[in-house]
Amino acid sequence: MLPHQPTVTLLLLGLLLAGCREKEQSPPRPTQVPREAFWLAGPDGGVFVAVEKRNEDPPALYQGRIFYPHGERWYEGPLTVEPSDRPDIDLRDPKIFVGWDGERLLLGDGRALRATGQRP
């Protein structure tokens, strides 16, 4: 065993963690992204997300806006909970969202909000 192996291992681990932490940080918010939107980091960079529940909508229907990091709108319209048997989502906690795959906002509990409207 090399005498400096633990030092090298710790250094590599620190660099790995720093790289992961940097990916989670939000880029500067472009002016066209609403204040209520939160940053959702992803393997390809991430998106800004704004989701709301309107009183007049059915239980499994939400309204969402997804923005590219530079501010261009990716999607705006209805989002439907899948599966629909558990429609309640706590929108006060953005940490429940784990990703955007271009069609669905993925939740940490295995559910998703599927974009069901027209793309801009």
Backbone bond lengths (Angstrom), bond angles and torsions (degrees), N, CA, C in turn:
res aa  C-N    CA-C-N  psi(-1)  N-CA   C-N-CA  omega(-1)  CA-C   N-CA-C  phi
1 M - - - 1.453 - - 1.522 109.83 -
2 L 1.292 115.97 134.67 1.458 120.60 179.87 1.522 110.30 -76.10
3 P 1.332 118.52 142.27 1.465 120.84 -177.82 1.521 113.80 -65.00
4 H 1.310 119.96 -24.62 1.464 122.11 -175.85 1.534 112.67 -102.66
5 Q 1.313 117.60 7.02 1.465 120.49 -177.28 1.537 112.57 -59.95
6 P 1.352 120.74 -43.81 1.471 118.77 178.14 1.528 112.34 -61.29
7 T 1.311 117.86 -36.22 1.466 121.18 179.20 1.524 110.39 -64.77
8 V 1.313 116.44 -44.66 1.465 120.93 179.78 1.523 109.93 -64.31
9 T 1.331 116.90 -41.70 1.460 121.52 179.54 1.525 110.51 -61.95
10 L 1.315 117.50 -45.27 1.460 121.16 178.79 1.526 111.64 -64.69
11 L 1.314 117.06 -38.99 1.457 120.96 178.69 1.529 110.42 -63.66
12 L 1.333 117.29 -45.42 1.466 120.76 178.83 1.519 111.36 -64.42
13 L 1.310 117.49 -40.14 1.463 121.51 178.16 1.533 110.25 -63.08
14 G 1.319 117.14 -42.57 1.457 121.25 178.48 1.519 112.29 -62.50
15 L 1.321 117.51 -41.92 1.462 121.07 177.89 1.522 111.21 -65.25
16 L 1.314 116.96 -39.78 1.455 121.22 178.03 1.529 110.91 -62.29
17 L 1.315 116.94 -47.17 1.464 120.82 179.67 1.522 111.68 -65.25
18 A 1.305 117.43 -38.42 1.471 120.24 178.14 1.516 110.62 -64.03
19 G 1.313 117.84 -39.34 1.460 121.25 177.70 1.510 111.84 -64.88
20 C 1.326 117.25 -39.64 1.466 120.57 178.08 1.522 110.53 -66.66
21 R 1.303 118.16 -42.36 1.447 122.12 -178.53 1.525 110.39 -64.58
22 E 1.321 116.51 -39.65 1.459 120.02 -179.51 1.527 110.64 -62.99
23 K 1.323 118.27 -36.70 1.454 122.65 -179.16 1.523 111.38 -65.98
24 E 1.330 118.03 -29.03 1.450 122.10 -177.79 1.528 112.79 -78.95
25 Q 1.315 117.85 -18.43 1.454 120.88 -177.31 1.523 110.55 -71.81
26 S 1.299 115.21 140.13 1.456 121.54 179.92 1.515 110.36 -74.40
27 P 1.330 116.77 137.96 1.464 118.25 171.87 1.517 109.06 -71.80
28 P 1.310 118.20 170.28 1.467 119.43 175.79 1.534 109.84 -56.95
29 R 1.322 116.29 138.27 1.472 121.49 -178.28 1.528 109.78 -77.33
30 P 1.343 116.91 117.97 1.465 118.92 175.29 1.526 110.61 -64.02
31 T 1.307 117.22 154.86 1.470 121.44 -175.93 1.526 112.78 -62.72
32 Q 1.325 118.88 -28.04 1.461 120.52 -178.35 1.537 113.34 -82.03
33 V 1.323 117.57 -5.28 1.470 121.37 177.03 1.528 107.81 -89.40
34 P 1.356 117.88 126.13 1.466 119.61 -177.27 1.529 112.48 -65.27
35 R 1.323 115.81 153.82 1.470 121.87 -177.27 1.516 112.37 -60.99
36 E 1.352 117.48 -31.84 1.457 120.43 -177.51 1.530 113.24 -77.17
37 A 1.326 117.57 -8.92 1.465 120.74 178.48 1.525 109.96 -72.38
38 F 1.328 115.22 142.26 1.465 121.14 177.22 1.521 109.05 -114.00
39 W 1.321 115.23 157.63 1.460 121.64 179.28 1.519 109.05 -84.58
40 L 1.336 116.70 131.39 1.458 123.04 176.91 1.519 107.30 -120.80
41 A 1.335 115.98 101.23 1.460 121.21 -178.20 1.517 110.07 -69.07
42 G 1.312 115.27 151.31 1.448 120.71 178.84 1.515 110.69 -150.85
43 P 1.331 116.71 172.52 1.464 119.94 -177.69 1.529 113.17 -62.97
44 D 1.324 116.73 -23.38 1.457 120.20 179.56 1.523 112.16 -100.12
45 G 1.307 117.61 8.62 1.459 122.66 179.75 1.502 111.93 127.56
46 G 1.322 117.19 -66.79 1.452 120.41 177.90 1.522 112.01 134.66
47 V 1.331 114.18 178.07 1.461 122.22 -178.74 1.524 108.93 -143.49
48 F 1.332 115.31 159.70 1.455 121.13 168.84 1.526 107.16 -91.98
49 V 1.334 116.91 138.59 1.462 122.29 -174.87 1.524 110.28 -130.86
50 A 1.320 115.96 134.58 1.468 122.62 171.16 1.524 107.02 -129.73
51 V 1.338 116.28 122.82 1.468 121.66 -179.93 1.517 107.85 -127.50
52 E 1.338 115.63 138.26 1.456 119.95 176.88 1.517 109.97 -138.40
53 K 1.328 114.89 157.77 1.463 122.98 176.31 1.515 107.07 -114.20
54 R 1.328 116.68 121.92 1.461 121.42 178.15 1.523 108.77 -96.67
55 N 1.322 115.95 139.45 1.468 121.07 -178.21 1.517 112.98 -57.48
56 E 1.320 116.92 -35.06 1.464 120.23 -175.98 1.531 113.46 -79.57
57 D 1.319 118.31 -11.09 1.466 121.12 -178.65 1.529 111.63 -80.27
58 P 1.331 117.69 151.53 1.472 121.20 174.72 1.533 110.13 -61.06
59 P 1.344 117.66 161.28 1.475 120.94 -175.17 1.524 115.43 -53.99
60 A 1.316 118.63 -37.42 1.469 120.85 -175.56 1.529 113.46 -92.66
61 L 1.336 117.69 12.56 1.464 120.82 -177.19 1.527 110.53 -114.37
62 Y 1.322 115.71 130.22 1.458 123.88 176.69 1.520 107.49 -126.31
63 Q 1.317 116.81 168.24 1.455 122.39 176.48 1.526 107.84 -117.09
64 G 1.313 116.60 135.72 1.460 119.00 -176.52 1.509 113.79 -138.33
65 R 1.327 113.17 157.14 1.456 122.30 173.65 1.520 107.29 -135.16
66 I 1.320 116.24 128.59 1.459 122.67 179.92 1.524 107.23 -120.09
67 F 1.338 115.77 133.54 1.463 121.38 -177.88 1.524 110.28 -125.95
68 Y 1.327 115.22 139.90 1.462 120.71 170.63 1.526 108.55 -63.00
69 P 1.339 118.15 160.39 1.477 120.34 179.56 1.528 113.83 -55.85
70 H 1.320 118.12 -31.06 1.472 120.69 -179.46 1.529 112.34 -84.04
71 G 1.352 117.97 -2.88 1.455 120.97 173.27 1.513 116.55 108.39
72 E 1.323 117.84 -15.47 1.473 119.42 178.63 1.528 109.98 -65.19
73 R 1.327 115.60 139.61 1.460 120.35 -179.13 1.532 109.58 -73.13
74 W 1.335 115.66 128.50 1.457 122.11 177.90 1.530 109.46 -93.96
75 Y 1.342 115.32 -43.18 1.466 120.48 -178.50 1.516 109.27 -151.30
76 E 1.332 116.03 143.72 1.461 121.73 171.08 1.520 107.04 -146.51
77 G 1.335 115.99 124.49 1.454 119.08 179.36 1.508 112.71 154.15
78 P 1.342 115.60 -162.09 1.461 120.31 -175.81 1.529 112.65 -70.98
79 L 1.321 113.86 146.58 1.466 123.10 174.38 1.524 106.75 -127.77
80 T 1.315 117.47 127.54 1.459 122.14 -177.24 1.524 110.00 -109.90
81 V 1.334 116.47 131.27 1.466 121.78 -179.70 1.523 109.59 -69.56
82 E 1.326 115.45 133.25 1.468 122.87 173.81 1.515 108.56 -126.83
83 P 1.319 119.33 128.75 1.466 126.70 -10.67 1.522 110.09 -70.62
84 S 1.326 115.80 154.60 1.471 121.21 -172.57 1.526 113.84 -81.96
85 D 1.327 118.24 -1.71 1.468 120.10 -179.32 1.529 112.86 -76.54
86 R 1.337 118.19 -10.91 1.476 122.71 175.53 1.521 108.24 -130.08
87 P 1.335 116.89 75.43 1.471 119.78 -171.42 1.524 115.86 -78.89
88 D 1.332 119.06 -15.15 1.463 120.01 -175.18 1.530 111.32 -76.25
89 I 1.325 114.46 127.78 1.468 121.73 177.58 1.518 107.70 -129.43
90 D 1.338 116.41 131.31 1.461 121.29 178.86 1.525 108.63 -82.66
91 L 1.311 116.93 95.88 1.460 121.76 -176.99 1.526 112.86 -73.48
92 R 1.316 117.85 -8.08 1.470 120.79 178.08 1.521 111.56 -74.68
93 D 1.342 117.54 -14.46 1.460 121.69 -177.41 1.528 110.52 -117.37
94 P 1.335 118.41 92.42 1.468 119.84 -178.28 1.529 113.71 -64.87
95 K 1.328 117.98 -13.52 1.465 120.38 -179.88 1.528 112.14 -69.69
96 I 1.341 118.19 -11.15 1.461 119.96 177.53 1.523 110.94 -71.43
97 F 1.339 116.91 -20.91 1.461 121.40 179.08 1.523 109.26 -86.60
98 V 1.325 115.95 133.08 1.467 119.56 -176.83 1.524 113.73 -117.82
99 G 1.328 117.97 -8.08 1.457 118.03 178.43 1.511 113.20 175.17
100 W 1.317 114.44 165.40 1.460 123.77 175.09 1.522 106.12 -128.66
101 D 1.340 116.66 120.48 1.465 119.79 -177.34 1.526 112.96 -101.10
102 G 1.322 116.95 12.64 1.451 121.15 -179.17 1.516 112.99 95.55
103 E 1.327 116.85 -16.96 1.461 123.20 178.99 1.526 112.06 -129.60
104 R 1.339 115.77 -27.65 1.467 120.60 -174.11 1.520 111.17 -138.60
105 L 1.347 114.93 143.17 1.461 121.29 167.34 1.525 105.42 -88.95
106 L 1.306 116.96 118.47 1.456 121.77 -176.07 1.514 110.40 -90.11
107 L 1.338 115.67 136.02 1.457 121.99 178.13 1.523 109.15 -104.82
108 G 1.315 115.67 152.00 1.457 121.20 -177.34 1.515 114.74 -64.44
109 D 1.327 117.84 -18.58 1.466 120.09 -178.78 1.531 113.06 -93.32
110 G 1.329 117.73 10.23 1.454 121.60 177.68 1.517 114.38 97.25
111 R 1.317 117.85 -11.37 1.461 120.52 176.98 1.527 109.76 -82.61
112 A 1.319 115.40 174.07 1.464 120.90 178.10 1.521 109.34 -150.50
113 L 1.321 115.33 157.57 1.454 122.82 170.36 1.522 106.33 -109.19
114 R 1.332 117.38 109.12 1.460 122.06 -177.45 1.523 110.67 -87.97
115 A 1.342 115.23 131.43 1.462 121.27 174.97 1.520 108.40 -71.18
116 T 1.328 116.16 120.09 1.469 120.06 -175.09 1.522 112.50 -116.20
117 G 1.317 117.86 4.48 1.463 120.70 -178.53 1.520 111.83 -105.49
118 Q 1.317 115.24 -174.91 1.454 122.76 178.93 1.531 110.56 -73.70
119 R 1.295 117.17 144.73 1.464 121.76 173.82 1.526 108.12 -83.97
120 P 1.349 117.44 146.65 1.483 118.88 179.16 1.516 111.31 -64.90
